[in-house]
Amino acid sequence: MFLVGLTGGIASGKSSVLQVFQQLGCAVVDVDIIARRIVQPGRPAHRRIVEVFGTEVLLENGEINRKVLGDLIFKQPDQRQLLNAITHPEIHKEMMKETFKYFLQGHRYVILDIPLLFETKKLLRYMKHTIVVYCDRDTQLARLMKRNGLSLEDAEARIQAQLPLKDKVRMANHVLDNSGNWGDTRRQAILLHLRLERSLEYLPLRLSVLMGLAGITSLLYLLARCLLPSP
Ligand SMILES: Nc1ncnc2c1ncn2[C@@H]1O[C@H](COP(=O)(O)OP(=O)(O)OP(=O)(O)O)[C@@H](O)[C@H]1O
């Protein structure tokens, strides 16, 4: 098995592309979904967030108010670091669990949607391939304003706060251009899936696990022969 990191910019189309891979039966780890799951009431990260940021970041039903928290950390970078220190270890644990589950199921590759893959670089070394979902700036701006109901100024500020998409394109192994219509992007994603599925890069890990298992079995057999009395 090998890992494929999928990234892009805000509203560039990562989640939409990830859905295509999911529909194709790929093993998909959606960091956005994990990030929502680990802050559900009752989870340790939820408790820590309330301790640090206060009850004003809660909705009436006790869930985290993502909009309020999002605005808060956007305006105060030191608060963002605090939030990351609470959530990142929990997110990484869940990612490892899901990836291991897919490994046991025999998938050839696992695709992980990691919005800040190139910014934090923490997980980059584990990725055999990287994919950037790109779209031109005007399209990105228009989609972001429409989806989040943001003003031009606010949308520009959010795009500005990230590493430019063009830089991410330079760092990636594969680029999916989502500037045009959806059918075109879908086609690019399907072609890429076929390439990854045909790759033999999954073999080294699978073979080493099989050889490890064979080694342990032989060892147990030899031990049993030595320890058990012969008939
Ligand atoms: N090719 C396309 N044509 C038209 N609309 C699109 C296209 N691709 C994505 N969109 C729309 O653009 C918006 C952003 O897409 P999506 O949510 O997939 O981006 P994202 O990169 O996951 O965003 P974020 O990281 O900010 O959550 C959505 O409303 C989606 O429906």
The ligand as an SDF file (V2000), in Angstrom:
LIG
                    3D

 31 33  0  0  0  0  0  0  0  0999 V2000
  -15.8670   22.3060  -11.5970 N   0  0  0  0  0  0  0  0  0  0  0  0
  -16.7360   22.9640  -10.8300 C   0  0  0  0  0  0  0  0  0  0  0  0
  -17.6990   23.7280  -11.3930 N   0  0  0  0  0  0  0  0  0  0  0  0
  -18.5600   24.4320  -10.6060 C   0  0  0  0  0  0  0  0  0  0  0  0
  -18.5520   24.4430   -9.2550 N   0  0  0  0  0  0  0  0  0  0  0  0
  -17.6100   23.7070   -8.6430 C   0  0  0  0  0  0  0  0  0  0  0  0
  -16.6560   22.9280   -9.3780 C   0  0  0  0  0  0  0  0  0  0  0  0
  -15.8470   22.3050   -8.5020 N   0  0  0  0  0  0  0  0  0  0  0  0
  -16.2640   22.6630   -7.2760 C   0  0  0  0  0  0  0  0  0  0  0  0
  -17.3250   23.5030   -7.3600 N   0  0  0  0  0  0  0  0  0  0  0  0
  -18.0210   24.1400   -6.2240 C   0  0  0  0  0  0  0  0  0  0  0  0
  -17.0730   24.9890   -5.5950 O   0  0  0  0  0  0  0  0  0  0  0  0
  -17.2360   24.9700   -4.1920 C   0  0  0  0  0  0  0  0  0  0  0  0
  -15.9160   24.5410   -3.5420 C   0  0  0  0  0  0  0  0  0  0  0  0
  -15.6780   23.1650   -3.8160 O   0  0  0  0  0  0  0  0  0  0  0  0
  -15.2000   22.1650   -2.6650 P   0  0  0  0  0  0  0  0  0  0  0  0
  -16.0350   22.3300   -1.4410 O   0  0  0  0  0  0  0  0  0  0  0  0
  -15.0710   20.8290   -3.2800 O   0  0  0  0  0  0  0  0  0  0  0  0
  -13.7610   22.8020   -2.4030 O   0  0  0  0  0  0  0  0  0  0  0  0
  -12.7070   22.4830   -1.2290 P   0  0  0  0  0  0  0  0  0  0  0  0
  -11.3660   22.6800   -1.8530 O   0  0  0  0  0  0  0  0  0  0  0  0
  -12.9860   21.1640   -0.6060 O   0  0  0  0  0  0  0  0  0  0  0  0
  -13.0180   23.6440   -0.2390 O   0  0  0  0  0  0  0  0  0  0  0  0
  -12.5590   23.8700    1.3150 P   0  0  0  0  0  0  0  0  0  0  0  0
  -11.2000   23.3640    1.4990 O   0  0  0  0  0  0  0  0  0  0  0  0
  -12.6340   25.3410    1.4360 O   0  0  0  0  0  0  0  0  0  0  0  0
  -13.5920   23.1620    2.1360 O   0  0  0  0  0  0  0  0  0  0  0  0
  -18.3990   24.0180   -3.8780 C   0  0  0  0  0  0  0  0  0  0  0  0
  -19.5450   24.8050   -3.7290 O   0  0  0  0  0  0  0  0  0  0  0  0
  -18.4810   23.1560   -5.1430 C   0  0  0  0  0  0  0  0  0  0  0  0
  -19.7910   22.7100   -5.3740 O   0  0  0  0  0  0  0  0  0  0  0  0
  1  2  1  0
  2  3  1  0
  2  7  2  0
  3  4  2  0
  4  5  1  0
  5  6  2  0
  6  7  1  0
  6 10  1  0
  7  8  1  0
  8  9  2  0
  9 10  1  0
 10 11  1  0
 11 12  1  0
 11 30  1  0
 12 13  1  0
 13 14  1  0
 13 28  1  0
 14 15  1  0
 15 16  1  0
 16 17  2  0
 16 18  1  0
 16 19  1  0
 19 20  1  0
 20 21  2  0
 20 22  1  0
 20 23  1  0
 23 24  1  0
 24 25  2  0
 24 26  1  0
 24 27  1  0
 28 29  1  0
 28 30  1  0
 30 31  1  0
M  END
$$$$
